[in-house]
Amino acid sequence: MKKGRLVAQEEGMGCGLACVASELGISYQDARQLSGKPQNSSGTGYSCKCLVEVLNRKGRNYVFRKAEDRSERELEKVGTIFC
């Protein structure tokens, strides 16, 4: 699968997981397994911290932190994920 290709959310709480799959260029099901908590996609969902950990395990360099101000320059960078 090609990086950046849209990946459909397959379960009620899997929206973040679909975004991770798209970024990594993998299937939704592969991302679900990488999370280490596949049951969360149909239950409690995934925290931002968990999603960042999955991205970083696959060689990405994401950081999870609270944005103190919506005008921060980092929010305008390509690849920024904002919840």
Biopython code that builds the backbone (N, CA, C, O; Angstrom):
import numpy as np
from Bio.PDB.StructureBuilder import StructureBuilder

atoms = [
    (1, "MET", "N", (0.849, -1.179, 0.000)),
    (1, "MET", "CA", (0.000, 0.000, 0.000)),
    (1, "MET", "C", (0.895, 1.243, 0.000)),
    (1, "MET", "O", (1.950, 1.239, 0.634)),
    (2, "LYS", "N", (0.504, 2.264, -0.676)),
    (2, "LYS", "CA", (1.290, 3.480, -0.816)),
    (2, "LYS", "C", (1.030, 4.437, 0.348)),
    (2, "LYS", "O", (-0.117, 4.625, 0.755)),
    (3, "LYS", "N", (2.114, 5.054, 0.895)),
    (3, "LYS", "CA", (1.989, 6.022, 1.975)),
    (3, "LYS", "C", (1.087, 7.169, 1.533)),
    (3, "LYS", "O", (1.181, 7.635, 0.397)),
    (4, "GLY", "N", (0.224, 7.617, 2.419)),
    (4, "GLY", "CA", (-0.652, 8.732, 2.127)),
    (4, "GLY", "C", (-1.972, 8.331, 1.484)),
    (4, "GLY", "O", (-2.873, 9.159, 1.345)),
    (5, "ARG", "N", (-2.090, 7.078, 1.096)),
    (5, "ARG", "CA", (-3.348, 6.598, 0.528)),
    (5, "ARG", "C", (-4.387, 6.550, 1.643)),
    (5, "ARG", "O", (-4.097, 6.116, 2.758)),
    (6, "LEU", "N", (-5.578, 6.991, 1.334)),
    (6, "LEU", "CA", (-6.621, 6.994, 2.355)),
    (6, "LEU", "C", (-6.977, 5.575, 2.758)),
    (6, "LEU", "O", (-7.142, 4.696, 1.912)),
    (7, "VAL", "N", (-7.093, 5.367, 4.056)),
    (7, "VAL", "CA", (-7.459, 4.066, 4.607)),
    (7, "VAL", "C", (-8.775, 4.245, 5.348)),
    (7, "VAL", "O", (-8.892, 5.123, 6.204)),
    (8, "ALA", "N", (-9.743, 3.440, 5.034)),
    (8, "ALA", "CA", (-11.066, 3.548, 5.656)),
    (8, "ALA", "C", (-11.053, 3.058, 7.098)),
    (8, "ALA", "O", (-10.391, 2.076, 7.436)),
    (9, "GLN", "N", (-11.787, 3.755, 7.923)),
    (9, "GLN", "CA", (-12.026, 3.327, 9.300)),
    (9, "GLN", "C", (-12.975, 2.142, 9.236)),
    (9, "GLN", "O", (-14.048, 2.237, 8.641)),
    (10, "GLU", "N", (-12.591, 1.036, 9.837)),
    (10, "GLU", "CA", (-13.405, -0.174, 9.747)),
    (10, "GLU", "C", (-14.225, -0.462, 10.989)),
    (10, "GLU", "O", (-15.089, -1.339, 10.974)),
    (11, "GLU", "N", (-13.965, 0.265, 12.061)),
    (11, "GLU", "CA", (-14.694, 0.032, 13.310)),
    (11, "GLU", "C", (-15.025, 1.364, 13.958)),
    (11, "GLU", "O", (-14.417, 2.385, 13.636)),
    (12, "GLY", "N", (-15.972, 1.353, 14.855)),
    (12, "GLY", "CA", (-16.488, 2.572, 15.461)),
    (12, "GLY", "C", (-15.468, 3.490, 16.100)),
    (12, "GLY", "O", (-15.623, 4.710, 16.040)),
    (13, "MET", "N", (-14.437, 2.944, 16.705)),
    (13, "MET", "CA", (-13.444, 3.763, 17.407)),
    (13, "MET", "C", (-12.078, 3.706, 16.733)),
    (13, "MET", "O", (-11.056, 3.899, 17.393)),
    (14, "GLY", "N", (-12.048, 3.447, 15.446)),
    (14, "GLY", "CA", (-10.779, 3.270, 14.748)),
    (14, "GLY", "C", (-10.353, 4.425, 13.860)),
    (14, "GLY", "O", (-9.539, 4.228, 12.958)),
    (15, "CYS", "N", (-10.879, 5.631, 14.086)),
    (15, "CYS", "CA", (-10.535, 6.759, 13.211)),
    (15, "CYS", "C", (-9.050, 7.099, 13.274)),
    (15, "CYS", "O", (-8.423, 7.306, 12.235)),
    (16, "GLY", "N", (-8.485, 7.159, 14.458)),
    (16, "GLY", "CA", (-7.062, 7.458, 14.595)),
    (16, "GLY", "C", (-6.204, 6.366, 13.991)),
    (16, "GLY", "O", (-5.156, 6.632, 13.402)),
    (17, "LEU", "N", (-6.652, 5.154, 14.141)),
    (17, "LEU", "CA", (-5.932, 4.009, 13.592)),
    (17, "LEU", "C", (-5.910, 4.063, 12.067)),
    (17, "LEU", "O", (-4.902, 3.720, 11.449)),
    (18, "ALA", "N", (-7.001, 4.484, 11.467)),
    (18, "ALA", "CA", (-7.044, 4.625, 10.008)),
    (18, "ALA", "C", (-6.064, 5.702, 9.548)),
    (18, "ALA", "O", (-5.437, 5.560, 8.498)),
    (19, "CYS", "N", (-5.928, 6.764, 10.315)),
    (19, "CYS", "CA", (-4.959, 7.820, 9.991)),
    (19, "CYS", "C", (-3.532, 7.287, 10.081)),
    (19, "CYS", "O", (-2.701, 7.584, 9.223)),
    (20, "VAL", "N", (-3.250, 6.507, 11.110)),
    (20, "VAL", "CA", (-1.921, 5.903, 11.275)),
    (20, "VAL", "C", (-1.627, 4.969, 10.098)),
    (20, "VAL", "O", (-0.527, 4.993, 9.546)),
    (21, "ALA", "N", (-2.595, 4.160, 9.721)),
    (21, "ALA", "CA", (-2.417, 3.235, 8.600)),
    (21, "ALA", "C", (-2.104, 4.005, 7.324)),
    (21, "ALA", "O", (-1.240, 3.601, 6.547)),
    (22, "SER", "N", (-2.807, 5.113, 7.110)),
    (22, "SER", "CA", (-2.571, 5.931, 5.927)),
    (22, "SER", "C", (-1.154, 6.501, 5.936)),
    (22, "SER", "O", (-0.465, 6.469, 4.916)),
    (23, "GLU", "N", (-0.723, 7.012, 7.065)),
    (23, "GLU", "CA", (0.626, 7.589, 7.182)),
    (23, "GLU", "C", (1.708, 6.539, 6.958)),
    (23, "GLU", "O", (2.734, 6.828, 6.343)),
    (24, "LEU", "N", (1.487, 5.336, 7.448)),
    (24, "LEU", "CA", (2.485, 4.281, 7.326)),
    (24, "LEU", "C", (2.401, 3.522, 6.003)),
    (24, "LEU", "O", (3.310, 2.766, 5.659)),
    (25, "GLY", "N", (1.311, 3.725, 5.263)),
    (25, "GLY", "CA", (1.143, 3.019, 3.999)),
    (25, "GLY", "C", (0.845, 1.541, 4.198)),
    (25, "GLY", "O", (1.290, 0.691, 3.427)),
    (26, "ILE", "N", (0.076, 1.248, 5.258)),
    (26, "ILE", "CA", (-0.278, -0.137, 5.570)),
    (26, "ILE", "C", (-1.794, -0.263, 5.656)),
    (26, "ILE", "O", (-2.509, 0.738, 5.624)),
    (27, "SER", "N", (-2.271, -1.477, 5.763)),
    (27, "SER", "CA", (-3.714, -1.694, 5.866)),
    (27, "SER", "C", (-4.211, -1.354, 7.271)),
    (27, "SER", "O", (-3.438, -1.293, 8.227)),
    (28, "TYR", "N", (-5.505, -1.138, 7.366)),
    (28, "TYR", "CA", (-6.141, -0.894, 8.662)),
    (28, "TYR", "C", (-5.867, -2.055, 9.609)),
    (28, "TYR", "O", (-5.528, -1.846, 10.774)),
    (29, "GLN", "N", (-6.013, -3.278, 9.109)),
    (29, "GLN", "CA", (-5.814, -4.458, 9.954)),
    (29, "GLN", "C", (-4.366, -4.573, 10.435)),
    (29, "GLN", "O", (-4.129, -4.979, 11.572)),
    (30, "ASP", "N", (-3.401, -4.222, 9.591)),
    (30, "ASP", "CA", (-2.000, -4.243, 10.027)),
    (30, "ASP", "C", (-1.759, -3.205, 11.122)),
    (30, "ASP", "O", (-1.051, -3.484, 12.090)),
    (31, "ALA", "N", (-2.333, -2.030, 10.981)),
    (31, "ALA", "CA", (-2.195, -0.989, 12.002)),
    (31, "ALA", "C", (-2.852, -1.445, 13.301)),
    (31, "ALA", "O", (-2.340, -1.194, 14.392)),
    (32, "ARG", "N", (-3.971, -2.105, 13.171)),
    (32, "ARG", "CA", (-4.684, -2.622, 14.343)),
    (32, "ARG", "C", (-3.794, -3.573, 15.135)),
    (32, "ARG", "O", (-3.757, -3.510, 16.364)),
    (33, "GLN", "N", (-3.083, -4.446, 14.444)),
    (33, "GLN", "CA", (-2.180, -5.390, 15.107)),
    (33, "GLN", "C", (-0.969, -4.674, 15.696)),
    (33, "GLN", "O", (-0.519, -5.020, 16.788)),
    (34, "LEU", "N", (-0.436, -3.683, 14.990)),
    (34, "LEU", "CA", (0.721, -2.925, 15.483)),
    (34, "LEU", "C", (0.414, -2.174, 16.771)),
    (34, "LEU", "O", (1.313, -1.920, 17.573)),
    (35, "SER", "N", (-0.832, -1.826, 16.969)),
    (35, "SER", "CA", (-1.213, -1.056, 18.156)),
    (35, "SER", "C", (-0.959, -1.833, 19.440)),
    (35, "SER", "O", (-0.785, -1.245, 20.508)),
    (36, "GLY", "N", (-0.938, -3.152, 19.329)),
    (36, "GLY", "CA", (-0.792, -3.974, 20.531)),
    (36, "GLY", "C", (-2.088, -4.091, 21.315)),
    (36, "GLY", "O", (-2.158, -4.826, 22.300)),
    (37, "LYS", "N", (-3.105, -3.374, 20.884)),
    (37, "LYS", "CA", (-4.411, -3.385, 21.553)),
    (37, "LYS", "C", (-5.510, -3.423, 20.501)),
    (37, "LYS", "O", (-6.319, -2.499, 20.420)),
    (38, "PRO", "N", (-5.552, -4.485, 19.690)),
    (38, "PRO", "CA", (-6.524, -4.511, 18.590)),
    (38, "PRO", "C", (-7.975, -4.396, 19.039)),
    (38, "PRO", "O", (-8.821, -3.926, 18.278)),
    (39, "GLN", "N", (-8.267, -4.809, 20.239)),
    (39, "GLN", "CA", (-9.642, -4.746, 20.747)),
    (39, "GLN", "C", (-10.131, -3.311, 20.930)),
    (39, "GLN", "O", (-11.339, -3.073, 20.945)),
    (40, "ASN", "N", (-9.222, -2.360, 21.068)),
    (40, "ASN", "CA", (-9.616, -0.971, 21.307)),
    (40, "ASN", "C", (-10.360, -0.341, 20.134)),
    (40, "ASN", "O", (-11.127, 0.603, 20.328)),
    (41, "SER", "N", (-10.145, -0.846, 18.927)),
    (41, "SER", "CA", (-10.775, -0.229, 17.767)),
    (41, "SER", "C", (-12.288, -0.419, 17.746)),
    (41, "SER", "O", (-12.994, 0.301, 17.040)),
    (42, "SER", "N", (-12.778, -1.364, 18.500)),
    (42, "SER", "CA", (-14.228, -1.539, 18.580)),
    (42, "SER", "C", (-14.733, -1.259, 19.993)),
    (42, "SER", "O", (-15.900, -1.504, 20.299)),
    (43, "GLY", "N", (-13.860, -0.750, 20.844)),
    (43, "GLY", "CA", (-14.244, -0.470, 22.233)),
    (43, "GLY", "C", (-13.933, 0.958, 22.635)),
    (43, "GLY", "O", (-14.672, 1.885, 22.305)),
    (44, "THR", "N", (-12.827, 1.125, 23.354)),
    (44, "THR", "CA", (-12.490, 2.421, 23.923)),
    (44, "THR", "C", (-11.759, 3.354, 22.975)),
    (44, "THR", "O", (-11.652, 4.547, 23.258)),
    (45, "GLY", "N", (-11.255, 2.850, 21.861)),
    (45, "GLY", "CA", (-10.487, 3.676, 20.939)),
    (45, "GLY", "C", (-9.035, 3.760, 21.372)),
    (45, "GLY", "O", (-8.597, 3.020, 22.253)),
    (46, "TYR", "N", (-8.297, 4.655, 20.753)),
    (46, "TYR", "CA", (-6.862, 4.789, 20.994)),
    (46, "TYR", "C", (-6.532, 6.203, 21.428)),
    (46, "TYR", "O", (-7.032, 7.172, 20.858)),
    (47, "SER", "N", (-5.694, 6.314, 22.432)),
    (47, "SER", "CA", (-5.246, 7.635, 22.856)),
    (47, "SER", "C", (-4.243, 8.168, 21.839)),
    (47, "SER", "O", (-3.637, 7.402, 21.090)),
    (48, "CYS", "N", (-4.079, 9.470, 21.821)),
    (48, "CYS", "CA", (-3.080, 10.074, 20.927)),
    (48, "CYS", "C", (-1.694, 9.521, 21.245)),
    (48, "CYS", "O", (-0.900, 9.266, 20.339)),
    (49, "LYS", "N", (-1.407, 9.338, 22.521)),
    (49, "LYS", "CA", (-0.110, 8.803, 22.931)),
    (49, "LYS", "C", (0.120, 7.424, 22.315)),
    (49, "LYS", "O", (1.215, 7.146, 21.826)),
    (50, "CYS", "N", (-0.875, 6.573, 22.331)),
    (50, "CYS", "CA", (-0.771, 5.228, 21.754)),
    (50, "CYS", "C", (-0.511, 5.301, 20.253)),
    (50, "CYS", "O", (0.329, 4.570, 19.730)),
    (51, "LEU", "N", (-1.228, 6.178, 19.563)),
    (51, "LEU", "CA", (-1.064, 6.309, 18.113)),
    (51, "LEU", "C", (0.331, 6.809, 17.753)),
    (51, "LEU", "O", (0.927, 6.351, 16.777)),
    (52, "VAL", "N", (0.852, 7.749, 18.541)),
    (52, "VAL", "CA", (2.213, 8.253, 18.320)),
    (52, "VAL", "C", (3.224, 7.134, 18.533)),
    (52, "VAL", "O", (4.194, 7.030, 17.783)),
    (53, "GLU", "N", (3.012, 6.300, 19.539)),
    (53, "GLU", "CA", (3.916, 5.180, 19.797)),
    (53, "GLU", "C", (3.951, 4.216, 18.613)),
    (53, "GLU", "O", (5.017, 3.715, 18.254)),
    (54, "VAL", "N", (2.804, 3.955, 18.011)),
    (54, "VAL", "CA", (2.751, 3.073, 16.843)),
    (54, "VAL", "C", (3.538, 3.692, 15.690)),
    (54, "VAL", "O", (4.324, 3.004, 15.039)),
    (55, "LEU", "N", (3.335, 4.977, 15.434)),
    (55, "LEU", "CA", (4.064, 5.654, 14.359)),
    (55, "LEU", "C", (5.570, 5.594, 14.592)),
    (55, "LEU", "O", (6.335, 5.327, 13.665)),
    (56, "ASN", "N", (5.985, 5.837, 15.805)),
    (56, "ASN", "CA", (7.413, 5.865, 16.110)),
    (56, "ASN", "C", (8.052, 4.481, 16.063)),
    (56, "ASN", "O", (9.226, 4.350, 15.715)),
    (57, "ARG", "N", (7.293, 3.455, 16.408)),
    (57, "ARG", "CA", (7.818, 2.086, 16.294)),
    (57, "ARG", "C", (8.133, 1.728, 14.852)),
    (57, "ARG", "O", (8.953, 0.850, 14.584)),
    (58, "LYS", "N", (7.481, 2.408, 13.935)),
    (58, "LYS", "CA", (7.708, 2.153, 12.510)),
    (58, "LYS", "C", (8.635, 3.202, 11.895)),
    (58, "LYS", "O", (8.631, 3.406, 10.681)),
    (59, "GLY", "N", (9.425, 3.863, 12.734)),
    (59, "GLY", "CA", (10.460, 4.751, 12.235)),
    (59, "GLY", "C", (10.071, 6.205, 12.022)),
    (59, "GLY", "O", (10.869, 6.977, 11.491)),
    (60, "ARG", "N", (8.889, 6.594, 12.415)),
    (60, "ARG", "CA", (8.503, 7.997, 12.282)),
    (60, "ARG", "C", (9.030, 8.758, 13.497)),
    (60, "ARG", "O", (9.489, 8.159, 14.469)),
    (61, "ASN", "N", (8.959, 10.059, 13.428)),
    (61, "ASN", "CA", (9.461, 10.882, 14.517)),
    (61, "ASN", "C", (8.363, 11.833, 14.983)),
    (61, "ASN", "O", (8.457, 13.045, 14.787)),
    (62, "TYR", "N", (7.332, 11.281, 15.595)),
    (62, "TYR", "CA", (6.225, 12.086, 16.093)),
    (62, "TYR", "C", (6.380, 12.297, 17.591)),
    (62, "TYR", "O", (6.977, 11.475, 18.287)),
    (63, "VAL", "N", (5.837, 13.408, 18.082)),
    (63, "VAL", "CA", (5.878, 13.741, 19.500)),
    (63, "VAL", "C", (4.448, 14.024, 19.936)),
    (63, "VAL", "O", (3.688, 14.691, 19.234)),
    (64, "PHE", "N", (4.101, 13.513, 21.093)),
    (64, "PHE", "CA", (2.780, 13.789, 21.654)),
    (64, "PHE", "C", (2.945, 14.860, 22.723)),
    (64, "PHE", "O", (3.696, 14.693, 23.684)),
    (65, "ARG", "N", (2.237, 15.946, 22.539)),
    (65, "ARG", "CA", (2.254, 17.002, 23.557)),
    (65, "ARG", "C", (1.018, 17.864, 23.401)),
    (65, "ARG", "O", (0.368, 17.856, 22.355)),
    (66, "LYS", "N", (0.702, 18.600, 24.437)),
    (66, "LYS", "CA", (-0.444, 19.496, 24.412)),
    (66, "LYS", "C", (-0.048, 20.802, 23.725)),
    (66, "LYS", "O", (0.985, 21.389, 24.047)),
    (67, "ALA", "N", (-0.861, 21.247, 22.792)),
    (67, "ALA", "CA", (-0.642, 22.542, 22.139)),
    (67, "ALA", "C", (-1.196, 23.608, 23.068)),
    (67, "ALA", "O", (-2.386, 23.612, 23.385)),
    (68, "GLU", "N", (-0.345, 24.494, 23.493)),
    (68, "GLU", "CA", (-0.761, 25.536, 24.434)),
    (68, "GLU", "C", (-1.485, 26.685, 23.745)),
    (68, "GLU", "O", (-2.288, 27.387, 24.360)),
    (69, "ASP", "N", (-1.191, 26.867, 22.464)),
    (69, "ASP", "CA", (-1.748, 28.001, 21.748)),
    (69, "ASP", "C", (-2.014, 27.583, 20.301)),
    (69, "ASP", "O", (-1.118, 27.054, 19.643)),
    (70, "ARG", "N", (-3.198, 27.805, 19.807)),
    (70, "ARG", "CA", (-3.550, 27.403, 18.443)),
    (70, "ARG", "C", (-2.743, 28.143, 17.376)),
    (70, "ARG", "O", (-2.750, 27.744, 16.211)),
    (71, "SER", "N", (-2.057, 29.202, 17.754)),
    (71, "SER", "CA", (-1.281, 29.951, 16.779)),
    (71, "SER", "C", (0.161, 29.449, 16.675)),
    (71, "SER", "O", (0.962, 30.032, 15.944)),
    (72, "GLU", "N", (0.497, 28.390, 17.387)),
    (72, "GLU", "CA", (1.854, 27.849, 17.339)),
    (72, "GLU", "C", (2.224, 27.469, 15.908)),
    (72, "GLU", "O", (1.414, 26.883, 15.189)),
    (73, "ARG", "N", (3.426, 27.796, 15.501)),
    (73, "ARG", "CA", (3.903, 27.496, 14.152)),
    (73, "ARG", "C", (3.889, 25.996, 13.860)),
    (73, "ARG", "O", (3.677, 25.590, 12.718)),
    (74, "GLU", "N", (4.110, 25.188, 14.866)),
    (74, "GLU", "CA", (4.153, 23.739, 14.659)),
    (74, "GLU", "C", (2.840, 23.206, 14.102)),
    (74, "GLU", "O", (2.829, 22.194, 13.401)),
    (75, "LEU", "N", (1.759, 23.864, 14.401)),
    (75, "LEU", "CA", (0.457, 23.405, 13.926)),
    (75, "LEU", "C", (0.314, 23.565, 12.415)),
    (75, "LEU", "O", (-0.562, 22.952, 11.804)),
    (76, "GLU", "N", (1.165, 24.377, 11.819)),
    (76, "GLU", "CA", (1.106, 24.616, 10.373)),
    (76, "GLU", "C", (2.033, 23.698, 9.594)),
    (76, "GLU", "O", (1.988, 23.687, 8.364)),
    (77, "LYS", "N", (2.874, 22.927, 10.279)),
    (77, "LYS", "CA", (3.808, 22.041, 9.603)),
    (77, "LYS", "C", (3.077, 20.884, 8.944)),
    (77, "LYS", "O", (2.125, 20.340, 9.502)),
    (78, "VAL", "N", (3.530, 20.513, 7.751)),
    (78, "VAL", "CA", (2.963, 19.357, 7.059)),
    (78, "VAL", "C", (3.227, 18.122, 7.923)),
    (78, "VAL", "O", (4.336, 17.925, 8.419)),
    (79, "GLY", "N", (2.208, 17.307, 8.093)),
    (79, "GLY", "CA", (2.344, 16.095, 8.894)),
    (79, "GLY", "C", (1.899, 16.244, 10.333)),
    (79, "GLY", "O", (1.863, 15.262, 11.074)),
    (80, "THR", "N", (1.556, 17.469, 10.746)),
    (80, "THR", "CA", (1.094, 17.690, 12.103)),
    (80, "THR", "C", (-0.295, 17.072, 12.268)),
    (80, "THR", "O", (-1.167, 17.248, 11.418)),
    (81, "ILE", "N", (-0.485, 16.364, 13.346)),
    (81, "ILE", "CA", (-1.791, 15.801, 13.683)),
    (81, "ILE", "C", (-2.282, 16.548, 14.899)),
    (81, "ILE", "O", (-1.590, 16.602, 15.916)),
    (82, "PHE", "N", (-3.459, 17.123, 14.812)),
    (82, "PHE", "CA", (-3.994, 17.942, 15.900)),
    (82, "PHE", "C", (-5.348, 17.408, 16.318)),
    (82, "PHE", "O", (-6.258, 17.285, 15.498)),
    (83, "CYS", "N", (-5.478, 17.093, 17.592)),
    (83, "CYS", "CA", (-6.767, 16.621, 18.126)),
    (83, "CYS", "C", (-7.393, 17.715, 18.942)),
    (83, "CYS", "O", (-8.483, 17.534, 19.485)),
]
sb = StructureBuilder()
sb.init_structure("model")
sb.init_model(0)
sb.init_chain("A")
sb.init_seg("    ")
for serial, (resi, resn, name, xyz) in enumerate(atoms, 1):
    if name == "N":
        sb.init_residue(resn, " ", resi, " ")
    sb.init_atom(name, np.array(xyz, "f"), 0.0, 1.0, " ", f" {name:<3s}", serial, name[0])
structure = sb.get_structure()
